[in-house]
Amino acid sequence: MINSIECKKRDDKMRRKLYGNNIEATCEFCVYGRRSSDGKAVLCPKKGVMPLYHHCRKFIYDPLKRVPKRPPDISGYKEDDFKIEID
């Protein structure tokens, strides 16, 4: 028989979201929301025109709407900066 602690651990693993578990609920990342043409609002079929960083009870997270962070600029480094010297 499986105890409740093992079930909770398994459920926590299954519920992990793409890009981490600490994602703020915003209309910008909702399944229903579509960005307006000016990019300052979200058009929602459930609630109408909403601000980007607002959310309602109908919020469902869509991981494909997230824009990943840009990688750091490494153009200022030389190849010598990445060499390891072994004595």
PDB file of N, CA, C and O in Angstrom:
ATOM      1  N   MET A   1       0.845  -1.188   0.000  1.00  0.00           N
ATOM      2  CA  MET A   1       0.000   0.000   0.000  1.00  0.00           C
ATOM      3  C   MET A   1       0.887   1.247   0.000  1.00  0.00           C
ATOM      4  O   MET A   1       1.895   1.295   0.705  1.00  0.00           O
ATOM      5  N   ILE A   2       0.520   2.227  -0.771  1.00  0.00           N
ATOM      6  CA  ILE A   2       1.278   3.468  -0.879  1.00  0.00           C
ATOM      7  C   ILE A   2       0.769   4.455   0.161  1.00  0.00           C
ATOM      8  O   ILE A   2      -0.434   4.691   0.272  1.00  0.00           O
ATOM      9  N   ASN A   3       1.705   5.035   0.927  1.00  0.00           N
ATOM     10  CA  ASN A   3       1.258   5.997   1.933  1.00  0.00           C
ATOM     11  C   ASN A   3       1.061   7.382   1.307  1.00  0.00           C
ATOM     12  O   ASN A   3       1.452   7.618   0.163  1.00  0.00           O
ATOM     13  N   SER A   4       0.468   8.269   2.052  1.00  0.00           N
ATOM     14  CA  SER A   4       0.102   9.585   1.522  1.00  0.00           C
ATOM     15  C   SER A   4       1.312  10.452   1.192  1.00  0.00           C
ATOM     16  O   SER A   4       1.238  11.296   0.298  1.00  0.00           O
ATOM     17  N   ILE A   5       2.430  10.258   1.902  1.00  0.00           N
ATOM     18  CA  ILE A   5       3.633  11.058   1.626  1.00  0.00           C
ATOM     19  C   ILE A   5       4.199  10.691   0.261  1.00  0.00           C
ATOM     20  O   ILE A   5       4.607  11.575  -0.492  1.00  0.00           O
ATOM     21  N   GLU A   6       4.230   9.417  -0.067  1.00  0.00           N
ATOM     22  CA  GLU A   6       4.718   8.988  -1.374  1.00  0.00           C
ATOM     23  C   GLU A   6       3.815   9.495  -2.484  1.00  0.00           C
ATOM     24  O   GLU A   6       4.305   9.897  -3.540  1.00  0.00           O
ATOM     25  N   CYS A   7       2.518   9.486  -2.268  1.00  0.00           N
ATOM     26  CA  CYS A   7       1.570  10.000  -3.260  1.00  0.00           C
ATOM     27  C   CYS A   7       1.783  11.489  -3.489  1.00  0.00           C
ATOM     28  O   CYS A   7       1.748  11.957  -4.627  1.00  0.00           O
ATOM     29  N   LYS A   8       2.003  12.233  -2.410  1.00  0.00           N
ATOM     30  CA  LYS A   8       2.210  13.677  -2.530  1.00  0.00           C
ATOM     31  C   LYS A   8       3.473  13.969  -3.314  1.00  0.00           C
ATOM     32  O   LYS A   8       3.468  14.852  -4.171  1.00  0.00           O
ATOM     33  N   LYS A   9       4.566  13.247  -3.044  1.00  0.00           N
ATOM     34  CA  LYS A   9       5.814  13.447  -3.782  1.00  0.00           C
ATOM     35  C   LYS A   9       5.613  13.162  -5.259  1.00  0.00           C
ATOM     36  O   LYS A   9       6.089  13.914  -6.108  1.00  0.00           O
ATOM     37  N   ARG A  10       4.910  12.080  -5.571  1.00  0.00           N
ATOM     38  CA  ARG A  10       4.657  11.729  -6.968  1.00  0.00           C
ATOM     39  C   ARG A  10       3.812  12.792  -7.649  1.00  0.00           C
ATOM     40  O   ARG A  10       4.086  13.170  -8.788  1.00  0.00           O
ATOM     41  N   ASP A  11       2.786  13.277  -6.958  1.00  0.00           N
ATOM     42  CA  ASP A  11       1.923  14.308  -7.525  1.00  0.00           C
ATOM     43  C   ASP A  11       2.680  15.602  -7.755  1.00  0.00           C
ATOM     44  O   ASP A  11       2.444  16.282  -8.753  1.00  0.00           O
ATOM     45  N   ASP A  12       3.600  15.962  -6.839  1.00  0.00           N
ATOM     46  CA  ASP A  12       4.396  17.175  -7.007  1.00  0.00           C
ATOM     47  C   ASP A  12       5.269  17.082  -8.249  1.00  0.00           C
ATOM     48  O   ASP A  12       5.416  18.064  -8.976  1.00  0.00           O
ATOM     49  N   LYS A  13       5.847  15.920  -8.499  1.00  0.00           N
ATOM     50  CA  LYS A  13       6.673  15.739  -9.690  1.00  0.00           C
ATOM     51  C   LYS A  13       5.835  15.848 -10.956  1.00  0.00           C
ATOM     52  O   LYS A  13       6.286  16.409 -11.955  1.00  0.00           O
ATOM     53  N   MET A  14       4.643  15.325 -10.919  1.00  0.00           N
ATOM     54  CA  MET A  14       3.777  15.342 -12.097  1.00  0.00           C
ATOM     55  C   MET A  14       3.257  16.744 -12.409  1.00  0.00           C
ATOM     56  O   MET A  14       2.945  17.048 -13.560  1.00  0.00           O
ATOM     57  N   ARG A  15       3.165  17.586 -11.402  1.00  0.00           N
ATOM     58  CA  ARG A  15       2.584  18.908 -11.575  1.00  0.00           C
ATOM     59  C   ARG A  15       3.600  19.990 -11.905  1.00  0.00           C
ATOM     60  O   ARG A  15       3.220  21.149 -12.072  1.00  0.00           O
ATOM     61  N   ARG A  16       4.871  19.649 -12.003  1.00  0.00           N
ATOM     62  CA  ARG A  16       5.878  20.659 -12.323  1.00  0.00           C
ATOM     63  C   ARG A  16       5.593  21.245 -13.693  1.00  0.00           C
ATOM     64  O   ARG A  16       5.333  20.522 -14.655  1.00  0.00           O
ATOM     65  N   LYS A  17       5.646  22.553 -13.764  1.00  0.00           N
ATOM     66  CA  LYS A  17       5.328  23.230 -15.007  1.00  0.00           C
ATOM     67  C   LYS A  17       6.590  23.506 -15.811  1.00  0.00           C
ATOM     68  O   LYS A  17       7.694  23.568 -15.270  1.00  0.00           O
ATOM     69  N   LEU A  18       6.405  23.666 -17.086  1.00  0.00           N
ATOM     70  CA  LEU A  18       7.497  24.049 -17.954  1.00  0.00           C
ATOM     71  C   LEU A  18       8.003  25.424 -17.544  1.00  0.00           C
ATOM     72  O   LEU A  18       7.187  26.303 -17.268  1.00  0.00           O
ATOM     73  N   TYR A  19       9.281  25.645 -17.493  1.00  0.00           N
ATOM     74  CA  TYR A  19       9.935  26.887 -17.050  1.00  0.00           C
ATOM     75  C   TYR A  19       9.821  27.099 -15.556  1.00  0.00           C
ATOM     76  O   TYR A  19      10.002  28.231 -15.106  1.00  0.00           O
ATOM     77  N   GLY A  20       9.530  26.079 -14.754  1.00  0.00           N
ATOM     78  CA  GLY A  20       9.503  26.207 -13.305  1.00  0.00           C
ATOM     79  C   GLY A  20       8.105  26.326 -12.738  1.00  0.00           C
ATOM     80  O   GLY A  20       7.131  26.483 -13.474  1.00  0.00           O
ATOM     81  N   ASN A  21       8.019  26.248 -11.426  1.00  0.00           N
ATOM     82  CA  ASN A  21       6.727  26.308 -10.747  1.00  0.00           C
ATOM     83  C   ASN A  21       6.370  27.711 -10.280  1.00  0.00           C
ATOM     84  O   ASN A  21       5.238  27.934  -9.850  1.00  0.00           O
ATOM     85  N   ASN A  22       7.280  28.652 -10.347  1.00  0.00           N
ATOM     86  CA  ASN A  22       7.034  30.000  -9.834  1.00  0.00           C
ATOM     87  C   ASN A  22       6.645  30.961 -10.948  1.00  0.00           C
ATOM     88  O   ASN A  22       7.272  32.007 -11.116  1.00  0.00           O
ATOM     89  N   ILE A  23       5.635  30.618 -11.695  1.00  0.00           N
ATOM     90  CA  ILE A  23       5.187  31.447 -12.809  1.00  0.00           C
ATOM     91  C   ILE A  23       3.995  32.268 -12.352  1.00  0.00           C
ATOM     92  O   ILE A  23       3.009  31.734 -11.843  1.00  0.00           O
ATOM     93  N   GLU A  24       4.104  33.582 -12.545  1.00  0.00           N
ATOM     94  CA  GLU A  24       2.995  34.459 -12.165  1.00  0.00           C
ATOM     95  C   GLU A  24       1.834  34.273 -13.129  1.00  0.00           C
ATOM     96  O   GLU A  24       2.033  34.154 -14.338  1.00  0.00           O
ATOM     97  N   ALA A  25       0.636  34.250 -12.593  1.00  0.00           N
ATOM     98  CA  ALA A  25      -0.555  34.161 -13.424  1.00  0.00           C
ATOM     99  C   ALA A  25      -0.825  35.535 -14.024  1.00  0.00           C
ATOM    100  O   ALA A  25      -1.188  36.463 -13.301  1.00  0.00           O
ATOM    101  N   THR A  26      -0.654  35.678 -15.323  1.00  0.00           N
ATOM    102  CA  THR A  26      -0.946  36.926 -16.017  1.00  0.00           C
ATOM    103  C   THR A  26      -1.681  36.607 -17.310  1.00  0.00           C
ATOM    104  O   THR A  26      -1.496  35.535 -17.887  1.00  0.00           O
ATOM    105  N   CYS A  27      -2.502  37.524 -17.756  1.00  0.00           N
ATOM    106  CA  CYS A  27      -3.244  37.328 -19.002  1.00  0.00           C
ATOM    107  C   CYS A  27      -2.306  37.136 -20.188  1.00  0.00           C
ATOM    108  O   CYS A  27      -2.681  36.530 -21.192  1.00  0.00           O
ATOM    109  N   GLU A  28      -1.103  37.646 -20.070  1.00  0.00           N
ATOM    110  CA  GLU A  28      -0.111  37.536 -21.128  1.00  0.00           C
ATOM    111  C   GLU A  28       0.223  36.073 -21.439  1.00  0.00           C
ATOM    112  O   GLU A  28       0.524  35.751 -22.588  1.00  0.00           O
ATOM    113  N   PHE A  29       0.177  35.176 -20.436  1.00  0.00           N
ATOM    114  CA  PHE A  29       0.526  33.773 -20.615  1.00  0.00           C
ATOM    115  C   PHE A  29      -0.692  32.857 -20.579  1.00  0.00           C
ATOM    116  O   PHE A  29      -0.534  31.648 -20.409  1.00  0.00           O
ATOM    117  N   CYS A  30      -1.883  33.384 -20.730  1.00  0.00           N
ATOM    118  CA  CYS A  30      -3.110  32.594 -20.647  1.00  0.00           C
ATOM    119  C   CYS A  30      -3.457  31.984 -22.007  1.00  0.00           C
ATOM    120  O   CYS A  30      -3.164  32.562 -23.053  1.00  0.00           O
ATOM    121  N   VAL A  31      -4.079  30.818 -21.974  1.00  0.00           N
ATOM    122  CA  VAL A  31      -4.513  30.129 -23.182  1.00  0.00           C
ATOM    123  C   VAL A  31      -5.523  30.967 -23.956  1.00  0.00           C
ATOM    124  O   VAL A  31      -5.495  30.995 -25.187  1.00  0.00           O
ATOM    125  N   TYR A  32      -6.401  31.642 -23.252  1.00  0.00           N
ATOM    126  CA  TYR A  32      -7.476  32.394 -23.895  1.00  0.00           C
ATOM    127  C   TYR A  32      -7.035  33.759 -24.424  1.00  0.00           C
ATOM    128  O   TYR A  32      -7.621  34.266 -25.380  1.00  0.00           O
ATOM    129  N   GLY A  33      -6.021  34.352 -23.821  1.00  0.00           N
ATOM    130  CA  GLY A  33      -5.637  35.718 -24.155  1.00  0.00           C
ATOM    131  C   GLY A  33      -4.878  35.841 -25.458  1.00  0.00           C
ATOM    132  O   GLY A  33      -4.070  34.979 -25.803  1.00  0.00           O
ATOM    133  N   ARG A  34      -5.145  36.922 -26.184  1.00  0.00           N
ATOM    134  CA  ARG A  34      -4.418  37.271 -27.405  1.00  0.00           C
ATOM    135  C   ARG A  34      -3.967  38.708 -27.273  1.00  0.00           C
ATOM    136  O   ARG A  34      -4.757  39.572 -26.894  1.00  0.00           O
ATOM    137  N   ARG A  35      -2.717  38.978 -27.578  1.00  0.00           N
ATOM    138  CA  ARG A  35      -2.215  40.352 -27.481  1.00  0.00           C
ATOM    139  C   ARG A  35      -2.900  41.246 -28.495  1.00  0.00           C
ATOM    140  O   ARG A  35      -3.179  40.834 -29.621  1.00  0.00           O
ATOM    141  N   SER A  36      -3.167  42.476 -28.080  1.00  0.00           N
ATOM    142  CA  SER A  36      -3.765  43.451 -28.991  1.00  0.00           C
ATOM    143  C   SER A  36      -2.705  43.919 -29.979  1.00  0.00           C
ATOM    144  O   SER A  36      -1.520  43.637 -29.799  1.00  0.00           O
ATOM    145  N   SER A  37      -3.121  44.632 -31.023  1.00  0.00           N
ATOM    146  CA  SER A  37      -2.189  45.062 -32.059  1.00  0.00           C
ATOM    147  C   SER A  37      -1.154  46.053 -31.536  1.00  0.00           C
ATOM    148  O   SER A  37      -0.032  46.091 -32.041  1.00  0.00           O
ATOM    149  N   ASP A  38      -1.512  46.858 -30.529  1.00  0.00           N
ATOM    150  CA  ASP A  38      -0.537  47.800 -29.977  1.00  0.00           C
ATOM    151  C   ASP A  38       0.363  47.147 -28.931  1.00  0.00           C
ATOM    152  O   ASP A  38       1.358  47.751 -28.531  1.00  0.00           O
ATOM    153  N   GLY A  39       0.048  45.934 -28.476  1.00  0.00           N
ATOM    154  CA  GLY A  39       0.876  45.205 -27.527  1.00  0.00           C
ATOM    155  C   GLY A  39       0.738  45.654 -26.093  1.00  0.00           C
ATOM    156  O   GLY A  39       1.504  45.198 -25.243  1.00  0.00           O
ATOM    157  N   LYS A  40      -0.203  46.528 -25.784  1.00  0.00           N
ATOM    158  CA  LYS A  40      -0.355  47.048 -24.422  1.00  0.00           C
ATOM    159  C   LYS A  40      -1.493  46.396 -23.650  1.00  0.00           C
ATOM    160  O   LYS A  40      -1.678  46.678 -22.466  1.00  0.00           O
ATOM    161  N   ALA A  41      -2.250  45.537 -24.299  1.00  0.00           N
ATOM    162  CA  ALA A  41      -3.392  44.903 -23.650  1.00  0.00           C
ATOM    163  C   ALA A  41      -3.564  43.486 -24.209  1.00  0.00           C
ATOM    164  O   ALA A  41      -2.938  43.105 -25.198  1.00  0.00           O
ATOM    165  N   VAL A  42      -4.420  42.732 -23.552  1.00  0.00           N
ATOM    166  CA  VAL A  42      -4.737  41.370 -23.975  1.00  0.00           C
ATOM    167  C   VAL A  42      -6.228  41.301 -24.279  1.00  0.00           C
ATOM    168  O   VAL A  42      -7.056  41.792 -23.512  1.00  0.00           O
ATOM    169  N   LEU A  43      -6.553  40.686 -25.404  1.00  0.00           N
ATOM    170  CA  LEU A  43      -7.955  40.512 -25.781  1.00  0.00           C
ATOM    171  C   LEU A  43      -8.402  39.129 -25.329  1.00  0.00           C
ATOM    172  O   LEU A  43      -7.881  38.115 -25.793  1.00  0.00           O
ATOM    173  N   CYS A  44      -9.359  39.097 -24.432  1.00  0.00           N
ATOM    174  CA  CYS A  44      -9.817  37.846 -23.829  1.00  0.00           C
ATOM    175  C   CYS A  44     -11.278  37.598 -24.186  1.00  0.00           C
ATOM    176  O   CYS A  44     -12.113  38.482 -23.995  1.00  0.00           O
ATOM    177  N   PRO A  45     -11.605  36.411 -24.701  1.00  0.00           N
ATOM    178  CA  PRO A  45     -13.010  36.119 -25.009  1.00  0.00           C
ATOM    179  C   PRO A  45     -13.868  35.959 -23.750  1.00  0.00           C
ATOM    180  O   PRO A  45     -15.092  36.063 -23.822  1.00  0.00           O
ATOM    181  N   LYS A  46     -13.245  35.710 -22.610  1.00  0.00           N
ATOM    182  CA  LYS A  46     -13.978  35.521 -21.356  1.00  0.00           C
ATOM    183  C   LYS A  46     -14.264  36.845 -20.654  1.00  0.00           C
ATOM    184  O   LYS A  46     -15.364  37.042 -20.137  1.00  0.00           O
ATOM    185  N   LYS A  47     -13.274  37.768 -20.629  1.00  0.00           N
ATOM    186  CA  LYS A  47     -13.402  39.008 -19.860  1.00  0.00           C
ATOM    187  C   LYS A  47     -13.298  40.281 -20.681  1.00  0.00           C
ATOM    188  O   LYS A  47     -13.536  41.365 -20.148  1.00  0.00           O
ATOM    189  N   GLY A  48     -12.955  40.191 -21.949  1.00  0.00           N
ATOM    190  CA  GLY A  48     -12.832  41.389 -22.782  1.00  0.00           C
ATOM    191  C   GLY A  48     -11.395  41.888 -22.819  1.00  0.00           C
ATOM    192  O   GLY A  48     -10.458  41.092 -22.780  1.00  0.00           O
ATOM    193  N   VAL A  49     -11.219  43.204 -22.894  1.00  0.00           N
ATOM    194  CA  VAL A  49      -9.889  43.803 -22.940  1.00  0.00           C
ATOM    195  C   VAL A  49      -9.332  43.867 -21.522  1.00  0.00           C
ATOM    196  O   VAL A  49      -9.962  44.417 -20.619  1.00  0.00           O
ATOM    197  N   MET A  50      -8.139  43.295 -21.340  1.00  0.00           N
ATOM    198  CA  MET A  50      -7.516  43.213 -20.017  1.00  0.00           C
ATOM    199  C   MET A  50      -6.091  43.745 -20.079  1.00  0.00           C
ATOM    200  O   MET A  50      -5.456  43.681 -21.132  1.00  0.00           O
ATOM    201  N   PRO A  51      -5.574  44.274 -18.962  1.00  0.00           N
ATOM    202  CA  PRO A  51      -4.161  44.661 -18.919  1.00  0.00           C
ATOM    203  C   PRO A  51      -3.262  43.420 -19.003  1.00  0.00           C
ATOM    204  O   PRO A  51      -3.692  42.316 -18.669  1.00  0.00           O
ATOM    205  N   LEU A  52      -2.021  43.604 -19.448  1.00  0.00           N
ATOM    206  CA  LEU A  52      -1.096  42.481 -19.619  1.00  0.00           C
ATOM    207  C   LEU A  52      -0.879  41.685 -18.341  1.00  0.00           C
ATOM    208  O   LEU A  52      -0.849  40.455 -18.381  1.00  0.00           O
ATOM    209  N   TYR A  53      -0.728  42.364 -17.209  1.00  0.00           N
ATOM    210  CA  TYR A  53      -0.319  41.697 -15.983  1.00  0.00           C
ATOM    211  C   TYR A  53      -1.480  41.439 -15.023  1.00  0.00           C
ATOM    212  O   TYR A  53      -1.269  41.328 -13.816  1.00  0.00           O
ATOM    213  N   HIS A  54      -2.674  41.344 -15.537  1.00  0.00           N
ATOM    214  CA  HIS A  54      -3.852  41.025 -14.741  1.00  0.00           C
ATOM    215  C   HIS A  54      -4.203  39.562 -15.015  1.00  0.00           C
ATOM    216  O   HIS A  54      -3.756  38.996 -16.012  1.00  0.00           O
ATOM    217  N   HIS A  55      -4.987  38.958 -14.153  1.00  0.00           N
ATOM    218  CA  HIS A  55      -5.482  37.611 -14.418  1.00  0.00           C
ATOM    219  C   HIS A  55      -6.843  37.423 -13.753  1.00  0.00           C
ATOM    220  O   HIS A  55      -7.211  38.159 -12.838  1.00  0.00           O
ATOM    221  N   CYS A  56      -7.575  36.429 -14.229  1.00  0.00           N
ATOM    222  CA  CYS A  56      -8.898  36.139 -13.664  1.00  0.00           C
ATOM    223  C   CYS A  56      -8.969  34.662 -13.281  1.00  0.00           C
ATOM    224  O   CYS A  56      -7.973  33.944 -13.376  1.00  0.00           O
ATOM    225  N   ARG A  57     -10.121  34.222 -12.859  1.00  0.00           N
ATOM    226  CA  ARG A  57     -10.306  32.829 -12.436  1.00  0.00           C
ATOM    227  C   ARG A  57     -10.223  31.848 -13.606  1.00  0.00           C
ATOM    228  O   ARG A  57     -10.003  30.658 -13.384  1.00  0.00           O
ATOM    229  N   LYS A  58     -10.391  32.305 -14.814  1.00  0.00           N
ATOM    230  CA  LYS A  58     -10.352  31.445 -15.993  1.00  0.00           C
ATOM    231  C   LYS A  58      -8.931  31.189 -16.497  1.00  0.00           C
ATOM    232  O   LYS A  58      -8.753  30.522 -17.516  1.00  0.00           O
ATOM    233  N   PHE A  59      -7.920  31.706 -15.801  1.00  0.00           N
ATOM    234  CA  PHE A  59      -6.531  31.596 -16.241  1.00  0.00           C
ATOM    235  C   PHE A  59      -6.103  30.139 -16.370  1.00  0.00           C
ATOM    236  O   PHE A  59      -6.275  29.342 -15.447  1.00  0.00           O
ATOM    237  N   ILE A  60      -5.539  29.803 -17.535  1.00  0.00           N
ATOM    238  CA  ILE A  60      -4.903  28.516 -17.785  1.00  0.00           C
ATOM    239  C   ILE A  60      -3.562  28.819 -18.439  1.00  0.00           C
ATOM    240  O   ILE A  60      -3.511  29.466 -19.485  1.00  0.00           O
ATOM    241  N   TYR A  61      -2.484  28.357 -17.832  1.00  0.00           N
ATOM    242  CA  TYR A  61      -1.133  28.659 -18.294  1.00  0.00           C
ATOM    243  C   TYR A  61      -0.832  27.986 -19.629  1.00  0.00           C
ATOM    244  O   TYR A  61      -1.101  26.798 -19.807  1.00  0.00           O
ATOM    245  N   ASP A  62      -0.270  28.753 -20.568  1.00  0.00           N
ATOM    246  CA  ASP A  62       0.171  28.248 -21.861  1.00  0.00           C
ATOM    247  C   ASP A  62       1.681  28.470 -21.975  1.00  0.00           C
ATOM    248  O   ASP A  62       2.104  29.602 -22.208  1.00  0.00           O
ATOM    249  N   PRO A  63       2.508  27.431 -21.819  1.00  0.00           N
ATOM    250  CA  PRO A  63       3.959  27.611 -21.825  1.00  0.00           C
ATOM    251  C   PRO A  63       4.513  28.096 -23.159  1.00  0.00           C
ATOM    252  O   PRO A  63       5.611  28.649 -23.197  1.00  0.00           O
ATOM    253  N   LEU A  64       3.785  27.903 -24.249  1.00  0.00           N
ATOM    254  CA  LEU A  64       4.284  28.319 -25.552  1.00  0.00           C
ATOM    255  C   LEU A  64       4.220  29.832 -25.763  1.00  0.00           C
ATOM    256  O   LEU A  64       4.796  30.342 -26.724  1.00  0.00           O
ATOM    257  N   LYS A  65       3.538  30.546 -24.892  1.00  0.00           N
ATOM    258  CA  LYS A  65       3.461  31.999 -25.006  1.00  0.00           C
ATOM    259  C   LYS A  65       4.601  32.709 -24.304  1.00  0.00           C
ATOM    260  O   LYS A  65       4.752  33.922 -24.453  1.00  0.00           O
ATOM    261  N   ARG A  66       5.400  31.990 -23.549  1.00  0.00           N
ATOM    262  CA  ARG A  66       6.545  32.598 -22.866  1.00  0.00           C
ATOM    263  C   ARG A  66       7.663  32.862 -23.847  1.00  0.00           C
ATOM    264  O   ARG A  66       7.938  32.047 -24.727  1.00  0.00           O
ATOM    265  N   VAL A  67       8.304  34.000 -23.695  1.00  0.00           N
ATOM    266  CA  VAL A  67       9.461  34.341 -24.514  1.00  0.00           C
ATOM    267  C   VAL A  67      10.703  34.101 -23.656  1.00  0.00           C
ATOM    268  O   VAL A  67      10.849  34.723 -22.603  1.00  0.00           O
ATOM    269  N   PRO A  68      11.600  33.212 -24.086  1.00  0.00           N
ATOM    270  CA  PRO A  68      12.774  32.926 -23.263  1.00  0.00           C
ATOM    271  C   PRO A  68      13.698  34.135 -23.165  1.00  0.00           C
ATOM    272  O   PRO A  68      13.726  34.991 -24.049  1.00  0.00           O
ATOM    273  N   LYS A  69      14.454  34.186 -22.069  1.00  0.00           N
ATOM    274  CA  LYS A  69      15.407  35.269 -21.880  1.00  0.00           C
ATOM    275  C   LYS A  69      16.526  35.142 -22.904  1.00  0.00           C
ATOM    276  O   LYS A  69      16.886  34.038 -23.313  1.00  0.00           O
ATOM    277  N   ARG A  70      17.071  36.283 -23.314  1.00  0.00           N
ATOM    278  CA  ARG A  70      18.188  36.271 -24.265  1.00  0.00           C
ATOM    279  C   ARG A  70      19.446  35.764 -23.570  1.00  0.00           C
ATOM    280  O   ARG A  70      19.655  36.032 -22.387  1.00  0.00           O
ATOM    281  N   PRO A  71      20.282  35.036 -24.300  1.00  0.00           N
ATOM    282  CA  PRO A  71      21.541  34.598 -23.703  1.00  0.00           C
ATOM    283  C   PRO A  71      22.468  35.794 -23.502  1.00  0.00           C
ATOM    284  O   PRO A  71      22.349  36.791 -24.214  1.00  0.00           O
ATOM    285  N   PRO A  72      23.383  35.709 -22.550  1.00  0.00           N
ATOM    286  CA  PRO A  72      24.289  36.833 -22.308  1.00  0.00           C
ATOM    287  C   PRO A  72      25.204  37.077 -23.507  1.00  0.00           C
ATOM    288  O   PRO A  72      25.545  36.145 -24.236  1.00  0.00           O
ATOM    289  N   ASP A  73      25.593  38.323 -23.703  1.00  0.00           N
ATOM    290  CA  ASP A  73      26.464  38.703 -24.804  1.00  0.00           C
ATOM    291  C   ASP A  73      27.902  38.330 -24.451  1.00  0.00           C
ATOM    292  O   ASP A  73      28.454  38.828 -23.470  1.00  0.00           O
ATOM    293  N   ILE A  74      28.501  37.461 -25.247  1.00  0.00           N
ATOM    294  CA  ILE A  74      29.882  37.044 -24.976  1.00  0.00           C
ATOM    295  C   ILE A  74      30.836  37.543 -26.059  1.00  0.00           C
ATOM    296  O   ILE A  74      31.958  37.046 -26.159  1.00  0.00           O
ATOM    297  N   SER A  75      30.423  38.499 -26.857  1.00  0.00           N
ATOM    298  CA  SER A  75      31.280  38.992 -27.934  1.00  0.00           C
ATOM    299  C   SER A  75      32.491  39.765 -27.405  1.00  0.00           C
ATOM    300  O   SER A  75      33.464  39.944 -28.138  1.00  0.00           O
ATOM    301  N   GLY A  76      32.455  40.222 -26.163  1.00  0.00           N
ATOM    302  CA  GLY A  76      33.562  40.974 -25.595  1.00  0.00           C
ATOM    303  C   GLY A  76      34.700  40.107 -25.082  1.00  0.00           C
ATOM    304  O   GLY A  76      35.724  40.630 -24.642  1.00  0.00           O
ATOM    305  N   TYR A  77      34.536  38.786 -25.132  1.00  0.00           N
ATOM    306  CA  TYR A  77      35.564  37.872 -24.635  1.00  0.00           C
ATOM    307  C   TYR A  77      36.407  37.351 -25.795  1.00  0.00           C
ATOM    308  O   TYR A  77      35.956  37.320 -26.940  1.00  0.00           O
ATOM    309  N   LYS A  78      37.635  36.942 -25.484  1.00  0.00           N
ATOM    310  CA  LYS A  78      38.533  36.329 -26.469  1.00  0.00           C
ATOM    311  C   LYS A  78      38.623  34.837 -26.185  1.00  0.00           C
ATOM    312  O   LYS A  78      38.203  34.372 -25.125  1.00  0.00           O
ATOM    313  N   GLU A  79      39.163  34.105 -27.117  1.00  0.00           N
ATOM    314  CA  GLU A  79      39.311  32.664 -26.952  1.00  0.00           C
ATOM    315  C   GLU A  79      40.243  32.334 -25.785  1.00  0.00           C
ATOM    316  O   GLU A  79      40.064  31.316 -25.116  1.00  0.00           O
ATOM    317  N   ASP A  80      41.231  33.187 -25.541  1.00  0.00           N
ATOM    318  CA  ASP A  80      42.161  32.969 -24.437  1.00  0.00           C
ATOM    319  C   ASP A  80      41.480  33.025 -23.070  1.00  0.00           C
ATOM    320  O   ASP A  80      41.958  32.420 -22.111  1.00  0.00           O
ATOM    321  N   ASP A  81      40.372  33.745 -22.981  1.00  0.00           N
ATOM    322  CA  ASP A  81      39.651  33.862 -21.714  1.00  0.00           C
ATOM    323  C   ASP A  81      39.034  32.527 -21.279  1.00  0.00           C
ATOM    324  O   ASP A  81      38.723  32.341 -20.103  1.00  0.00           O
ATOM    325  N   PHE A  82      38.859  31.601 -22.225  1.00  0.00           N
ATOM    326  CA  PHE A  82      38.201  30.335 -21.930  1.00  0.00           C
ATOM    327  C   PHE A  82      39.175  29.155 -21.839  1.00  0.00           C
ATOM    328  O   PHE A  82      38.749  28.013 -21.666  1.00  0.00           O
ATOM    329  N   LYS A  83      40.454  29.421 -21.951  1.00  0.00           N
ATOM    330  CA  LYS A  83      41.457  28.362 -21.862  1.00  0.00           C
ATOM    331  C   LYS A  83      41.804  28.072 -20.407  1.00  0.00           C
ATOM    332  O   LYS A  83      41.839  28.970 -19.567  1.00  0.00           O
ATOM    333  N   ILE A  84      42.057  26.805 -20.132  1.00  0.00           N
ATOM    334  CA  ILE A  84      42.457  26.380 -18.789  1.00  0.00           C
ATOM    335  C   ILE A  84      43.923  25.981 -18.849  1.00  0.00           C
ATOM    336  O   ILE A  84      44.322  25.150 -19.665  1.00  0.00           O
ATOM    337  N   GLU A  85      44.712  26.580 -17.980  1.00  0.00           N
ATOM    338  CA  GLU A  85      46.140  26.259 -17.948  1.00  0.00           C
ATOM    339  C   GLU A  85      46.391  25.207 -16.869  1.00  0.00           C
ATOM    340  O   GLU A  85      46.000  25.373 -15.714  1.00  0.00           O
ATOM    341  N   ILE A  86      47.052  24.123 -17.273  1.00  0.00           N
ATOM    342  CA  ILE A  86      47.368  23.040 -16.354  1.00  0.00           C
ATOM    343  C   ILE A  86      48.870  23.037 -16.156  1.00  0.00           C
ATOM    344  O   ILE A  86      49.629  22.990 -17.124  1.00  0.00           O
ATOM    345  N   ASP A  87      49.303  23.088 -14.899  1.00  0.00           N
ATOM    346  CA  ASP A  87      50.747  23.095 -14.607  1.00  0.00           C
ATOM    347  C   ASP A  87      51.309  21.715 -14.499  1.00  0.00           C
ATOM    348  O   ASP A  87      52.505  21.552 -14.258  1.00  0.00           O
TER     349      ASP A  87
END
